[in-house]
Amino acid sequence: MKKIILIVATLLAILFESYAQEMKSKIPGTQNIALSAEKWIFQSGKVDFLNFKGRNTMKIAPASGPIIIKDLVFSDGTIEYDVIPAKTEFASAIYFHRKNEKEQEIVYLRVPKMTDPFANEGIQYCPILDGINMWDMYPQYQTAAQAKTDEWNHMKLVISGLQMQVFVNDSLRLTIPKLEGRERSGSIAFDGDSYISNIVIKPGQTENLAQTEGADLSRHEANYIRNWSVAQPALLPEGREPTTVSDLPKDDSFVEKIAAERYGLVNLTRRFGGSEKRRIVWLKATINAKEATQTNLQLGFSDEIWLYLNDQITYADKNIFRQNMKKYPDGRISVQNGSTKLKLKKGENQLLIGVSNDFYGWGIIARLENLEGIATMQPYEIKKRAIENIERYLGVYTAEISPRVKLTFIQKDGKLILQSSDQDSTPLDYVGNDLFKMGLGIEWQFNPDLKQVIRRENGFEMKFSKEQ
């Protein structure tokens, strides 16, 4: 008798599932995607279409690459499917708004973590920009998946304009207040060793999810440094640390501006793309203090950072995932990555930050813990001053304490250039009143009447006299 009841219950379950799928297919615009080879684009030998556990199923092999639905352009609506990921696979993924390999968005189960109710890495959303998976730039868009092993997991993505909700087994797991991809429509694809069935696409059916972006509560905080002047990226050879005068950018490099995104993120990947070679980007901002004060600067960075305050190096650190030099939380960017105390003088303070890339996305988050005594925070503005009678500074100068030490000052394109025997030519920035700055706190104070120049650095002075 029990066997009969069990058989009847199984048949009813199958009939109910078939009925549910039939009803779904009758909703206007709903598309049940056929699990047959002619409907898909894939690498030969990477996909099988078969019957598995009583269902028509697509079996995706390991290292398959994207398996793309043919002739489908998706913008807004609902995507549903069932999946059983392979236990040994790292991730089971769905791509949407896919323009190509470089521009798309992704939701994926991290298979080893997907059943753990306390693993925030169980499921994640992120954009792919210029071919870079931005998982390390958006740690706020991941959570526990609470999926099942060796059983069908029902996945549902509801996409409406700039927002998305992701359900796993009818449980809302992710709410994305702003989709971060650059495309608003595109193809749909799957990836990762798994069984896939019951793929249903419902264009335009967004379950009343708002199309405009949701709230960014960090916008309420004035603590973030959100606007910077930025120089163009430059190659930074492996092993080199930008701590010499020749490594630092000149003031006239900062001709462009860059603004932070949500959560105070300055997304350098979005602006400058990825690179196979190590690069560095310099950002500069001016902090105006009402009086001399101290404040803690909280920093998120990926992957390396060098920070200068008023030409003095103040902080350097690394957050490199693959070299096991990861900062909390596990190599992802966060204001918890690091911090340094800023000793601000009254008036203008120049904050210069170099960021280099090593692995996946790159960017910074900068947040002042305490704003007491702060008047303004704004992008650095170049203050160009014409050098009047520049010929007064030209010539060869000899150090008074050592006649062997000689410096030569020349002009080029209206700028004063320092030449010495132990370093390359260095352009100097004119401040006014016969004062020039070199970087790293080094200043050159000329006295044309006495035919002298004084080199100042960290309170030390060295006097040079002009040769006749």
C-alpha positions in Angstrom: 0.0 0.0 0.0 2.8 2.4 0.9 4.5 1.7 -2.4 1.3 2.5 -4.3 0.9 5.8 -2.4 4.5 6.7 -3.2 4.1 5.9 -6.9 0.9 8.0 -7.1 2.6 10.9 -5.3 5.5 10.8 -7.7 3.2 10.8 -10.7 1.3 13.7 -9.3 4.5 15.6 -8.7 5.5 15.0 -12.3 2.1 16.1 -13.6 2.1 19.2 -11.5 5.6 20.2 -12.8 4.5 19.6 -16.4 1.3 21.7 -15.8 3.3 24.5 -14.2 5.7 24.6 -17.2 2.7 24.6 -19.6 1.1 27.5 -17.8 4.3 29.4 -17.8 4.6 28.9 -21.6 1.1 30.4 -22.0 2.1 33.8 -20.5 2.4 36.3 -23.3 6.1 36.7 -24.4 7.3 33.8 -22.3 10.0 31.7 -24.0 10.8 28.1 -23.0 14.3 27.7 -24.3 14.7 24.3 -26.2 17.5 22.1 -24.9 18.7 21.0 -28.3 21.9 21.8 -30.1 20.4 24.0 -32.8 19.3 26.6 -30.2 22.8 27.1 -28.8 26.2 28.4 -29.6 29.0 26.3 -27.9 32.3 24.7 -28.4 32.2 21.3 -30.0 32.4 18.5 -27.4 31.5 20.8 -24.4 27.8 20.3 -24.3 25.5 17.2 -24.3 21.7 17.3 -24.5 20.2 14.3 -22.7 17.6 13.0 -20.4 18.7 13.3 -16.8 16.5 12.5 -13.7 13.4 12.4 -15.9 14.1 15.8 -17.6 15.3 17.2 -20.8 18.7 18.6 -19.7 21.8 20.4 -21.0 25.0 19.0 -19.5 27.8 21.5 -19.6 31.4 20.1 -19.4 34.2 21.6 -17.4 36.1 24.5 -19.0 33.3 24.9 -21.5 33.4 28.6 -22.0 30.0 30.5 -22.4 27.1 28.4 -23.8 25.0 31.1 -25.5 21.3 31.1 -26.4 21.0 31.8 -30.1 19.0 34.7 -31.5 18.0 36.2 -28.1 18.5 39.7 -27.0 17.4 40.3 -23.4 17.0 43.6 -21.6 14.4 43.5 -18.8 12.3 40.7 -17.4 12.7 37.4 -15.6 15.2 34.5 -16.2 14.4 31.2 -14.6 16.2 27.8 -14.8 17.1 24.8 -12.7 20.7 23.7 -12.1 22.7 20.9 -10.4 26.3 22.1 -10.3 29.1 19.6 -10.2 30.7 19.3 -6.8 34.2 19.7 -8.1 33.5 22.9 -10.1 34.4 26.3 -8.7 31.4 28.2 -10.1 28.2 27.7 -11.9 27.3 31.0 -13.8 24.7 32.8 -15.8 25.7 35.8 -18.0 23.2 38.4 -19.1 23.3 41.8 -20.9 26.2 40.1 -22.8 27.7 42.2 -25.6 30.8 40.0 -25.9 33.5 38.4 -23.6 34.6 41.9 -22.5 31.2 43.5 -21.6 28.6 41.5 -19.7 27.2 40.8 -16.3 27.3 37.7 -14.2 25.6 35.9 -11.3 27.4 32.8 -10.1 27.2 30.1 -7.4 30.6 29.4 -5.8 30.0 25.7 -5.7 32.3 24.8 -2.7 30.5 27.4 -0.6 27.0 27.3 -2.0 25.4 25.1 0.7 27.0 26.8 3.7 24.4 29.1 5.3 27.2 31.3 6.8 29.4 31.6 3.7 28.9 35.1 2.3 30.8 33.9 -0.8 28.0 31.4 -1.8 26.6 33.6 -4.6 27.8 36.8 -6.2 26.8 39.3 -8.8 29.3 41.5 -10.5 29.9 43.2 -13.9 32.6 42.2 -16.3 34.3 45.4 -17.6 36.8 45.3 -20.4 37.1 41.6 -19.8 37.8 42.0 -16.1 35.6 40.1 -13.6 35.0 42.7 -10.9 34.3 40.3 -8.1 36.9 42.0 -5.9 35.4 45.5 -6.4 31.9 44.6 -5.3 32.0 42.5 -2.2 28.7 44.0 -1.1 27.0 42.0 -3.9 27.5 38.5 -2.5 25.8 36.4 0.2 25.0 32.9 1.3 23.3 30.9 -1.4 21.9 28.1 0.7 21.7 25.9 -2.3 21.5 22.1 -2.4 23.9 19.4 -3.5 22.9 16.7 -6.0 19.4 18.2 -6.3 17.8 20.7 -8.6 18.2 24.3 -7.5 15.7 26.7 -9.0 17.3 30.0 -10.0 15.4 33.2 -10.8 16.8 36.6 -11.9 14.3 39.5 -12.0 15.9 42.4 -13.9 14.2 45.8 -14.2 16.1 48.8 -15.5 19.0 49.4 -13.1 17.8 46.9 -10.4 17.9 43.1 -10.0 16.7 40.5 -7.5 18.1 37.0 -7.4 16.2 34.1 -5.9 17.6 30.6 -5.0 15.0 28.0 -4.5 12.3 30.7 -4.1 14.3 32.5 -1.4 15.4 36.1 -2.2 19.2 36.0 -1.8 20.5 39.1 -3.6 19.0 42.6 -4.1 21.2 44.7 -6.5 20.2 48.4 -6.2 22.2 49.3 -9.2 23.5 47.1 -12.0 27.1 48.0 -12.7 27.5 46.7 -16.2 27.9 49.1 -19.2 25.3 47.3 -21.4 21.5 47.4 -20.8 20.7 44.5 -23.2 22.4 41.5 -24.8 22.6 37.8 -25.0 22.2 35.2 -22.2 24.8 32.4 -21.6 25.7 29.7 -19.1 29.0 28.4 -17.8 30.4 25.9 -15.4 30.2 22.1 -15.1 26.6 21.4 -14.4 23.2 20.1 -15.5 20.7 22.8 -16.7 17.0 22.4 -17.3 13.7 24.3 -17.5 15.1 27.5 -18.9 12.3 30.1 -19.1 12.7 33.7 -20.3 10.0 36.2 -19.6 10.8 39.5 -21.3 9.2 42.6 -19.7 7.9 40.7 -16.7 9.7 42.4 -13.8 7.4 41.7 -10.9 6.9 45.4 -10.1 10.6 45.9 -9.4 11.5 49.5 -9.8 13.6 50.5 -12.8 15.4 53.4 -11.3 18.5 52.7 -9.1 17.9 52.0 -5.4 19.3 54.0 -2.5 23.0 54.3 -1.8 23.1 55.0 1.9 26.8 55.9 1.8 25.7 59.0 -0.1 24.6 60.5 3.2 28.2 60.5 4.4 30.4 63.5 3.6 33.4 61.6 4.9 34.3 60.0 1.5 36.8 61.8 -0.8 34.7 61.5 -3.9 36.3 63.8 -6.4 39.9 63.6 -7.6 42.2 64.9 -10.3 43.7 61.9 -12.1 46.8 61.4 -14.3 47.0 58.9 -17.1 48.2 55.3 -16.3 51.9 54.6 -16.7 53.8 51.3 -16.7 55.3 50.3 -13.4 57.9 47.5 -13.7 57.6 44.6 -11.4 59.4 45.1 -8.2 59.7 48.9 -8.5 58.3 51.1 -5.8 57.4 54.7 -6.8 59.3 56.5 -4.0 61.7 58.7 -5.9 61.2 62.1 -7.4 61.4 60.7 -10.9 58.5 58.3 -10.1 56.1 61.0 -9.0 53.8 62.8 -11.4 54.2 66.5 -12.1 51.4 68.9 -11.4 50.6 69.4 -15.1 49.7 65.6 -15.3 46.4 66.2 -13.5 44.3 67.5 -16.3 41.3 65.2 -15.9 38.8 64.4 -13.1 37.4 61.2 -11.8 34.5 60.7 -9.4 33.6 58.0 -7.0 30.8 55.6 -7.6 28.5 54.1 -4.9 30.2 53.3 -1.6 32.9 55.8 -2.4 34.6 53.5 -4.9 36.9 55.1 -7.4 36.7 52.5 -10.1 39.9 52.6 -12.1 39.0 49.6 -14.2 35.9 51.3 -15.5 38.0 54.3 -16.5 41.2 52.8 -17.7 40.4 49.1 -18.3 42.6 46.1 -17.6 46.2 45.4 -18.5 48.4 42.3 -18.6 51.3 44.5 -17.4 51.5 46.3 -14.0 50.4 49.9 -14.2 50.1 52.8 -11.9 47.6 55.7 -11.8 48.0 58.8 -9.6 45.1 60.6 -8.0 45.3 64.0 -6.3 43.0 66.0 -4.1 43.2 69.1 -1.9 42.0 69.0 1.7 41.5 72.4 3.2 41.7 72.5 7.0 40.4 75.4 9.2 43.2 74.7 11.6 46.0 72.2 12.1 44.3 68.9 12.9 44.6 65.1 12.8 42.2 62.6 11.3 42.3 59.0 10.4 42.1 58.1 6.7 40.4 54.8 6.1 41.5 53.2 2.9 40.2 50.5 0.5 42.6 49.7 -2.3 43.3 47.1 -4.9 46.0 46.2 -5.5 48.9 48.4 -4.3 48.9 51.9 -2.8 51.4 54.7 -2.1 50.1 57.8 -0.3 51.9 61.1 0.0 50.6 64.0 2.1 52.2 67.4 1.3 55.0 65.7 -0.6 55.8 63.3 2.3 55.2 59.6 1.9 52.8 58.6 4.6 51.5 55.1 3.8 52.3 52.2 1.5 50.6 48.8 1.4 49.5 45.9 -0.8 46.3 44.0 -1.1 47.3 41.3 -3.6 45.1 38.2 -3.8 47.2 35.8 -5.7 50.5 36.4 -3.8 48.8 35.7 -0.4 49.1 39.4 0.5 45.4 39.7 1.0 43.7 42.3 3.2 40.5 41.7 5.0 38.0 40.8 3.6 39.9 38.1 1.6 41.5 40.4 -0.9 38.4 42.4 -1.8 38.3 46.2 -1.7 36.9 47.7 1.5 37.6 50.7 3.8 38.7 48.0 6.2 41.8 47.3 4.1 44.0 49.8 5.9 44.2 53.2 7.5 46.7 56.0 8.2 46.7 59.1 10.4 46.8 62.4 8.5 48.5 65.4 10.2 46.9 68.2 8.3 48.3 71.8 8.5 46.1 74.8 8.5 45.0 75.7 4.9 45.6 73.6 1.8 46.9 70.0 2.1 47.8 68.0 -1.0 46.9 64.3 -0.9 48.6 62.3 -3.6 47.8 58.6 -4.0 49.3 56.1 -6.5 47.4 52.9 -7.2 48.7 50.0 -9.2 47.0 46.9 -10.5 48.0 43.3 -10.2 45.0 41.0 -10.3 41.4 41.6 -11.6 39.9 45.0 -10.8 41.7 48.1 -9.4 40.5 51.1 -7.5 40.5 53.0 -4.2 38.1 54.1 -1.5 39.2 57.0 0.8 37.2 58.0 3.8 38.1 60.5 6.6 37.0 59.1 9.9 36.6 62.5 11.5 35.7 65.7 9.7 36.2 68.1 12.6 38.3 71.0 11.4 37.9 70.1 7.7 36.7 73.0 5.4 36.7 71.5 1.9 37.7 68.4 0.0 38.1 68.9 -3.7 40.0 67.7 -6.8 43.5 69.2 -7.1 43.6 72.2 -9.4 46.7 73.2 -11.3 47.9 76.6 -10.4 50.0 77.8 -13.3 52.3 80.7 -12.6 54.3 82.3 -15.3 58.0 82.4 -14.4 59.1 86.0 -15.0 62.7 86.6 -16.0 63.5 82.9 -15.9 67.0 83.6 -17.0 67.8 84.9 -13.5 67.8 81.3 -12.3 69.8 79.7 -15.1 73.4 78.5 -14.8 75.7 76.2 -12.9 75.6 76.2 -9.1 78.2 74.8 -6.7 77.6 73.5 -3.2 79.3 75.6 -0.5 80.1 72.6 1.6 81.5 70.6 -1.3 82.8 72.2 -4.6 82.5 68.8 -6.3 78.7 68.9 -6.0 77.3 70.9 -8.9 73.8 71.6 -10.3 72.7 73.0 -13.6 69.5 74.8 -14.1 68.3 75.2 -17.7 65.0 76.2 -19.3 62.8 74.2 -21.7 59.3 75.2 -22.9 59.1 77.9 -20.3 59.9 75.6 -17.4 62.9 75.5 -15.1 64.8 72.2 -15.4 67.3 70.8 -12.9 70.2 68.7 -14.2 72.6 66.9 -11.9 75.3 64.3 -12.3 73.4 61.6 -10.3 69.8 61.9 -11.6 67.8 62.6 -14.8 66.6 66.1 -15.7 63.7 67.1 -13.4 61.2 69.9 -14.2 60.5 72.1 -11.2 57.1 73.5 -10.2 57.1 77.3 -9.7 55.3 78.4 -6.5 56.1 82.2 -6.6 58.6 84.5 -4.9 61.6 82.7 -6.4 60.5 79.4 -4.8 60.3 76.1 -6.8 59.1 72.6 -5.7 60.5 69.3 -6.8 58.4 66.7 -5.0 59.0 64.6 -1.9 59.1 67.8 0.1 62.2 69.2 -1.7 62.2 72.9 -2.4 64.6 75.3 -4.2 64.6 78.9 -2.9 66.5 81.2 -5.2 68.0 84.6 -4.3 68.9 86.0 -7.7 70.5 89.2 -6.2 73.0 87.1 -4.2 73.3 84.5 -7.0 72.4 81.7 -4.6 69.9 78.9 -4.3 69.0 77.0 -1.1 67.9 73.4 -1.2 65.4 72.5 1.6 64.3 69.0 2.6 62.7 68.0 5.9 64.2 71.0 7.8 67.7 70.6 6.3 69.2 73.2 4.1 72.1 73.2 1.6 73.3 76.4 -0.1 74.6 76.6 -3.6 76.3 79.6 -5.2 76.2 80.5 -8.9 79.4 80.2 -10.9 80.6 83.3 -12.7 
